[in-house]
Amino acid sequence: MTHLPVLSGDSTCKALRKIGYEVDHQTGSHIILRCNRPPYRRVTIPNHREIAKGTLRKIIREVGITVEEFKTLL
């Protein structure tokens, strides 16, 4: 299993913007991103100082990329 970095919600959003995700809206402390090209996936990012490793792994899986691909976005 690949080691995941400790990231904040903002830095995760910045990384996902590089592959076409844009902020759709924010509800409380959760930022909802939407992909601007098909299949128009939506993903929810908690806007916390540190995202739990399991949550980060689930976000990466929902986006449809591997952990190694995500690390190159950072």
N, C-alpha and C positions, 0 to 999 in steps of 0.2 A: 504494500500500500504506500502511496506517495505522500510525503509530508506536505501538509497545507500550511501556508503562512497565516499569521494572525492579522486580520484586516478589520477595518472599521466599515460601517455601512457606506460612507462617502467614497472610500477608496474602491470598494467593490463596484459601486455605480460608475465610477470613472473608468474602470477596466471594462465594464460591459458596454459603455458608450462606444468603445473602439470597435466593437463588432456589430454596431447598428441598433443598440437599445437606447431609447430616449425616455425621459421621465414623463409618465402619463399623468400621474397625480400622487398626492401624499395624503394618507389618512393616519392621523396621529403620528406615531413614531415609525411608520412603515412607508417606504417609498415603493410605488408600483411603477415598474419599467415595462415598456412595450417595444417589441422589435418593429422596425419600420419597413421590413420586407417579409414576404411569406415565409413561414406560416404564422406570422404576427403573434408570436408567443408573448405572454405576460408573465412577469416574475415579480415576486414581492421581496424586498430587501429591508430587513430591520435596520433602522438608523441608530445603531448603537456604537459605542466606542470599540467593542470587540464582538465580532460575530462568532458564535459557537462553531466548532469545527464540523459538527454534523449538519448544522444549518447551511454552512458554506458549501459543503459537499452536495447537499440537496439542490442548492441554487445552481451549482455548476451542472448537475445532472439535468435539471429542468431546462437550462439554456441549450443543452445538446452538445457540449464540448467536453473534452477530457481535462483532467487536472493539469497536465503538462501544457495544453493549449491555453488554459486560464493563466498559468504562471507566466507565459510569454506576454500576456496583456498587461502585466503589472509594471 
